[in-house]
Amino acid sequence: MAAVLVVKHLAAAKTRLAASLGTIPGASVAGAGARGPVMPIGEHRELVLAMLLDTAAAVRAAGLAPIVVVSPDDEVLAAITAAGAQPLRERPRSDPSLNHAYAQGTAWVHAQRPGVRQVLMVQADLPAARAASIREVLDAANDLAEALVSDAGGDGTALLLRHAHVDRPPRFGIGSAAAHRGGGAVELDPGHARWPDLRTDVDTAADLDAAIALGVGPHTRRALGLGGVPDSPAEHP
């Protein structure tokens, strides 16, 4: 099974996070007994890239391959290449939506990896994601043609699983969970009893605090100046 992640130009990524912060305050780290320093929001490019790398590490540790990262940003493509994933330059479009980029990544998988039957579309800002949670999602979706995990608020989509041959763009964005359900996807764990790490995408300072409380991976910890980096980024407790 393959995975597709999408990242905008770093300068344009996470503008809601930048607007909500001004600075990124340190937060209590479980088991560390310390608080990290503040990060000037001008450095949020580093944080966006760090969250991507931690998300990709969890996906890789869950056993998915190839991991395709679609982006127009040279720095993103270079970093993801160094991390062992497949970079794919996003085709220029007038539509700023990420959905065409997800479709582009899925089409690449279908064309270049014909033996891969399914694709997991993953939000690239899940720094607390754990490989064990991803494996549980895949097990739960084993017999389903299309499945989703909604975000913490229930409105958005954190992960979408579908067949690789499906060429229609997904519906990530406002109201995407309902849109994907309306298109035939089955929502896994609609009561949100499981997988808080996969539901915590980071768009605001409050989201970042929630992810830190769950336990973020080493790239994100370094970007925030937090100590106690776990040995295994994808299986951190």
DRENDO-1510 file (C-alpha; in Angstrom, 1 decimal, always signed):
<recs>
REC; n; res; u; v; w
REC; 1; MET; +0.0; +0.0; +0.0 .
REC; 2; ALA; +1.2; +3.5; -0.9 .
REC; 3; ALA; +0.8; +6.8; +0.8 .
REC; 4; VAL; +0.4; +10.3; -0.6 .
REC; 5; LEU; +1.2; +13.5; +1.4 .
REC; 6; VAL; +0.9; +17.1; +0.0 .
REC; 7; VAL; +2.7; +20.2; +1.2 .
REC; 8; LYS; +2.4; +23.8; -0.2 .
REC; 9; HIS; +5.3; +26.2; -0.6 .
REC; 10; LEU; +6.7; +26.5; +2.9 .
REC; 11; ALA; +6.3; +30.2; +2.8 .
REC; 12; ALA; +2.6; +29.8; +2.2 .
REC; 13; ALA; +2.0; +26.8; +4.3 .
REC; 14; LYS; +0.3; +26.9; +7.7 .
REC; 15; THR; -0.8; +30.6; +7.4 .
REC; 16; ARG; -3.5; +29.9; +10.0 .
REC; 17; LEU; -0.9; +28.7; +12.4 .
REC; 18; ALA; +1.3; +31.7; +11.8 .
REC; 19; ALA; -1.7; +34.0; +12.3 .
REC; 20; SER; -2.7; +32.4; +15.5 .
REC; 21; LEU; +0.7; +32.5; +17.1 .
REC; 22; GLY; +3.0; +35.5; +16.5 .
REC; 23; THR; +5.2; +33.2; +18.6 .
REC; 24; ILE; +4.9; +29.6; +19.4 .
REC; 25; PRO; +4.9; +29.2; +23.2 .
REC; 26; GLY; +6.8; +26.3; +24.8 .
REC; 27; ALA; +4.5; +23.7; +26.3 .
REC; 28; SER; +4.8; +21.0; +29.0 .
REC; 29; VAL; +6.3; +17.8; +27.7 .
REC; 30; ALA; +4.9; +14.6; +29.2 .
REC; 31; GLY; +7.6; +13.0; +31.3 .
REC; 32; ALA; +10.1; +15.7; +30.6 .
REC; 33; GLY; +9.2; +18.1; +33.4 .
REC; 34; ALA; +10.3; +21.1; +31.3 .
REC; 35; ARG; +9.0; +23.7; +29.0 .
REC; 36; GLY; +10.4; +24.6; +25.6 .
REC; 37; PRO; +11.5; +28.1; +24.5 .
REC; 38; VAL; +9.4; +30.3; +22.3 .
REC; 39; MET; +9.9; +30.1; +18.5 .
REC; 40; PRO; +9.6; +33.3; +16.4 .
REC; 41; ILE; +6.8; +32.7; +13.9 .
REC; 42; GLY; +9.2; +33.7; +11.1 .
REC; 43; GLU; +10.8; +30.2; +11.7 .
REC; 44; HIS; +7.5; +28.4; +11.1 .
REC; 45; ARG; +8.9; +27.0; +7.8 .
REC; 46; GLU; +11.1; +24.8; +9.8 .
REC; 47; LEU; +8.2; +23.7; +11.9 .
REC; 48; VAL; +6.1; +22.8; +8.8 .
REC; 49; LEU; +8.9; +20.8; +7.4 .
REC; 50; ALA; +9.5; +19.0; +10.7 .
REC; 51; MET; +5.9; +18.0; +11.0 .
REC; 52; LEU; +6.0; +16.6; +7.5 .
REC; 53; LEU; +9.1; +14.5; +8.3 .
REC; 54; ASP; +7.6; +13.1; +11.5 .
REC; 55; THR; +4.4; +12.3; +9.7 .
REC; 56; ALA; +6.2; +10.5; +6.9 .
REC; 57; ALA; +8.4; +8.6; +9.4 .
REC; 58; ALA; +5.2; +7.2; +11.1 .
REC; 59; VAL; +3.8; +6.2; +7.7 .
REC; 60; ARG; +7.0; +4.5; +6.7 .
REC; 61; ALA; +7.2; +2.7; +10.1 .
REC; 62; ALA; +3.6; +1.4; +9.5 .
REC; 63; GLY; +4.9; -0.4; +6.4 .
REC; 64; LEU; +3.6; +1.7; +3.6 .
REC; 65; ALA; +5.6; +2.1; +0.4 .
REC; 66; PRO; +6.1; +4.1; -1.7 .
REC; 67; ILE; +5.5; +7.3; +0.3 .
REC; 68; VAL; +4.9; +10.0; -2.3 .
REC; 69; VAL; +5.2; +13.7; -1.3 .
REC; 70; VAL; +3.7; +16.2; -3.7 .
REC; 71; SER; +5.0; +19.8; -3.4 .
REC; 72; PRO; +6.1; +22.7; -5.5 .
REC; 73; ASP; +8.7; +23.6; -2.9 .
REC; 74; ASP; +12.4; +22.7; -3.6 .
REC; 75; GLU; +13.3; +22.5; +0.1 .
REC; 76; VAL; +10.4; +20.1; +0.8 .
REC; 77; LEU; +11.4; +17.9; -2.2 .
REC; 78; ALA; +15.0; +17.8; -1.2 .
REC; 79; ALA; +14.2; +17.0; +2.5 .
REC; 80; ILE; +11.8; +14.2; +1.6 .
REC; 81; THR; +14.3; +12.7; -0.9 .
REC; 82; ALA; +16.9; +12.6; +1.9 .
REC; 83; ALA; +14.3; +10.9; +4.1 .
REC; 84; GLY; +13.9; +8.1; +1.6 .
REC; 85; ALA; +10.5; +9.0; +0.2 .
REC; 86; GLN; +9.4; +9.7; -3.3 .
REC; 87; PRO; +9.3; +13.4; -4.3 .
REC; 88; LEU; +6.9; +14.6; -6.9 .
REC; 89; ARG; +6.8; +18.2; -8.1 .
REC; 90; GLU; +3.3; +19.6; -8.1 .
REC; 91; ARG; +2.0; +20.7; -11.4 .
REC; 92; PRO; +1.2; +24.5; -11.4 .
REC; 93; ARG; -2.5; +25.2; -11.1 .
REC; 94; SER; -4.7; +28.2; -10.6 .
REC; 95; ASP; -6.7; +26.3; -8.0 .
REC; 96; PRO; -4.9; +26.6; -4.7 .
REC; 97; SER; -6.6; +23.5; -3.3 .
REC; 98; LEU; -4.5; +20.5; -2.3 .
REC; 99; ASN; -6.9; +18.0; -3.8 .
REC; 100; HIS; -5.5; +18.1; -7.3 .
REC; 101; ALA; -2.0; +17.4; -5.8 .
REC; 102; TYR; -3.4; +14.4; -3.9 .
REC; 103; ALA; -4.9; +13.2; -7.2 .
REC; 104; GLN; -1.6; +13.8; -9.0 .
REC; 105; GLY; +0.2; +11.7; -6.4 .
REC; 106; THR; -2.3; +8.9; -6.6 .
REC; 107; ALA; -2.1; +8.9; -10.4 .
REC; 108; TRP; +1.7; +8.6; -10.1 .
REC; 109; VAL; +1.3; +5.5; -7.9 .
REC; 110; HIS; -1.2; +4.0; -10.3 .
REC; 111; ALA; +1.1; +4.5; -13.3 .
REC; 112; GLN; +4.5; +3.8; -11.7 .
REC; 113; ARG; +3.6; +1.1; -9.2 .
REC; 114; PRO; +0.9; -0.9; -10.9 .
REC; 115; GLY; +1.1; -3.6; -8.3 .
REC; 116; VAL; -0.1; -1.2; -5.6 .
REC; 117; ARG; -3.8; -1.5; -5.1 .
REC; 118; GLN; -4.6; +1.1; -2.4 .
REC; 119; VAL; -3.4; +4.5; -1.5 .
REC; 120; LEU; -3.6; +6.2; +1.9 .
REC; 121; MET; -3.9; +10.0; +1.6 .
REC; 122; VAL; -2.5; +11.5; +4.7 .
REC; 123; GLN; -2.5; +15.1; +6.1 .
REC; 124; ALA; +1.2; +16.2; +6.3 .
REC; 125; ASP; +0.8; +17.9; +9.7 .
REC; 126; LEU; +0.3; +15.0; +12.0 .
REC; 127; PRO; +3.5; +15.3; +14.2 .
REC; 128; ALA; +2.1; +13.1; +16.9 .
REC; 129; ALA; +1.1; +10.2; +14.5 .
REC; 130; ARG; +2.1; +6.7; +15.6 .
REC; 131; ALA; +2.8; +3.8; +13.3 .
REC; 132; ALA; +0.7; +1.5; +15.5 .
REC; 133; SER; -2.3; +3.8; +15.0 .
REC; 134; ILE; -1.9; +3.8; +11.2 .
REC; 135; ARG; -1.6; +0.0; +11.2 .
REC; 136; GLU; -4.8; -0.2; +13.3 .
REC; 137; VAL; -6.6; +2.0; +10.8 .
REC; 138; LEU; -5.5; -0.2; +7.9 .
REC; 139; ASP; -6.7; -3.3; +9.7 .
REC; 140; ALA; -10.1; -1.6; +10.4 .
REC; 141; ALA; -10.4; -0.7; +6.7 .
REC; 142; ASN; -9.3; -4.0; +5.4 .
REC; 143; ASP; -12.5; -5.0; +3.6 .
REC; 144; LEU; -13.6; -1.4; +2.6 .
REC; 145; ALA; -13.3; +0.2; -0.8 .
REC; 146; GLU; -12.9; +3.6; +0.7 .
REC; 147; ALA; -12.5; +4.7; +4.3 .
REC; 148; LEU; -11.7; +7.9; +6.2 .
REC; 149; VAL; -10.6; +9.0; +9.7 .
REC; 150; SER; -12.0; +12.4; +10.5 .
REC; 151; ASP; -10.0; +15.0; +12.4 .
REC; 152; ALA; -10.5; +16.0; +16.1 .
REC; 153; GLY; -13.2; +18.4; +15.3 .
REC; 154; GLY; -15.1; +15.9; +13.1 .
REC; 155; ASP; -15.4; +18.2; +10.2 .
REC; 156; GLY; -12.2; +17.6; +8.3 .
REC; 157; THR; -10.4; +14.4; +7.1 .
REC; 158; ALA; -7.1; +13.3; +8.5 .
REC; 159; LEU; -6.7; +10.2; +6.4 .
REC; 160; LEU; -8.5; +8.9; +3.4 .
REC; 161; LEU; -8.0; +5.3; +2.0 .
REC; 162; ARG; -9.1; +4.4; -1.5 .
REC; 163; HIS; -8.2; +2.3; -4.5 .
REC; 164; ALA; -5.2; +3.5; -6.5 .
REC; 165; HIS; -7.2; +3.5; -9.8 .
REC; 166; VAL; -9.7; +6.1; -8.5 .
REC; 167; ASP; -8.8; +9.2; -10.5 .
REC; 168; ARG; -11.2; +11.8; -9.1 .
REC; 169; PRO; -9.7; +14.3; -6.7 .
REC; 170; PRO; -10.5; +13.9; -3.0 .
REC; 171; ARG; -12.4; +16.5; -1.0 .
REC; 172; PHE; -10.0; +17.7; +1.6 .
REC; 173; GLY; -10.9; +21.0; +3.1 .
REC; 174; ILE; -13.9; +22.5; +5.0 .
REC; 175; GLY; -16.6; +19.9; +5.4 .
REC; 176; SER; -14.4; +17.2; +3.9 .
REC; 177; ALA; -15.5; +14.4; +6.2 .
REC; 178; ALA; -19.2; +14.8; +5.2 .
REC; 179; ALA; -18.1; +15.2; +1.5 .
REC; 180; HIS; -16.1; +12.0; +1.6 .
REC; 181; ARG; -18.9; +10.1; +3.4 .
REC; 182; GLY; -21.3; +11.4; +0.8 .
REC; 183; GLY; -19.0; +10.0; -1.9 .
REC; 184; GLY; -19.1; +6.5; -0.4 .
REC; 185; ALA; -16.3; +6.5; +2.1 .
REC; 186; VAL; -17.0; +4.7; +5.4 .
REC; 187; GLU; -15.9; +6.7; +8.5 .
REC; 188; LEU; -13.8; +4.6; +10.9 .
REC; 189; ASP; -14.5; +5.1; +14.6 .
REC; 190; PRO; -17.0; +7.9; +14.1 .
REC; 191; GLY; -17.3; +8.2; +17.9 .
REC; 192; HIS; -13.6; +9.2; +18.1 .
REC; 193; ALA; -12.8; +6.6; +20.7 .
REC; 194; ARG; -9.5; +5.8; +19.0 .
REC; 195; TRP; -6.5; +7.4; +17.3 .
REC; 196; PRO; -6.2; +10.9; +18.8 .
REC; 197; ASP; -2.7; +11.1; +17.4 .
REC; 198; LEU; -4.0; +10.8; +13.8 .
REC; 199; ARG; -6.8; +13.3; +14.4 .
REC; 200; THR; -4.6; +16.1; +15.7 .
REC; 201; ASP; -3.6; +18.0; +12.6 .
REC; 202; VAL; -1.9; +21.3; +13.4 .
REC; 203; ASP; -3.6; +24.4; +12.1 .
REC; 204; THR; -3.5; +26.6; +15.2 .
REC; 205; ALA; -1.5; +27.2; +18.4 .
REC; 206; ALA; -4.1; +25.1; +20.3 .
REC; 207; ASP; -3.7; +22.3; +17.9 .
REC; 208; LEU; +0.1; +22.4; +18.4 .
REC; 209; ASP; -0.4; +22.3; +22.2 .
REC; 210; ALA; -2.6; +19.2; +21.8 .
REC; 211; ALA; -0.1; +17.5; +19.6 .
REC; 212; ILE; +2.7; +18.2; +22.1 .
REC; 213; ALA; +0.6; +16.8; +24.9 .
REC; 214; LEU; +0.1; +13.6; +22.9 .
REC; 215; GLY; +3.9; +13.4; +22.1 .
REC; 216; VAL; +5.4; +14.7; +18.9 .
REC; 217; GLY; +8.2; +13.1; +16.9 .
REC; 218; PRO; +11.9; +14.2; +17.0 .
REC; 219; HIS; +11.9; +16.6; +14.1 .
REC; 220; THR; +9.1; +18.6; +15.6 .
REC; 221; ARG; +10.6; +18.5; +19.0 .
REC; 222; ARG; +13.9; +19.9; +17.7 .
REC; 223; ALA; +12.1; +22.6; +15.7 .
REC; 224; LEU; +10.4; +23.7; +18.9 .
REC; 225; GLY; +13.5; +23.4; +21.0 .
REC; 226; LEU; +12.0; +20.7; +23.2 .
REC; 227; GLY; +14.2; +18.1; +24.9 .
REC; 228; GLY; +13.7; +14.4; +25.5 .
REC; 229; VAL; +13.7; +13.3; +21.8 .
REC; 230; PRO; +12.4; +9.7; +21.6 .
REC; 231; ASP; +14.6; +7.0; +20.1 .
REC; 232; SER; +11.9; +5.9; +17.6 .
REC; 233; PRO; +10.1; +8.8; +16.0 .
REC; 234; ALA; +7.2; +6.7; +14.7 .
REC; 235; GLU; +6.5; +4.7; +17.8 .
REC; 236; HIS; +7.0; +7.3; +20.5 .
REC; 237; PRO; +4.9; +6.8; +23.6 .
</recs>
